[in-house]
């Protein structure tokens, strides 16, 4: 009996032949930030960067809203976490 063609027949043949891109060897000490964004999907962000740690900070609604609006108006590309990071960095440098 003749084998019927399936929807994934070409994929099965492709996998059996072993043709395709060569696997990339994993390099030691490579972080997500070191990998260039290829343009598919979203670029890697702070959440996937091991240098950053999620932290909860309590702010007054008015203060947070004003800060976010000012950052958006400046169009500097800086977000609230960048602002808090720079302010804390300055404060720790002055007090250490």
Secondary structure, 3 states (H helix, E strand, C coil): CCCCCCCCHHHHHHHHHCCCCCCCCCCCCCCHHHCCCCCCCCCCCHHHCCCCCCCCCCCCHHHHHHHHHHHHHHCCCCCHHHHHHHHHHHHHHHCC
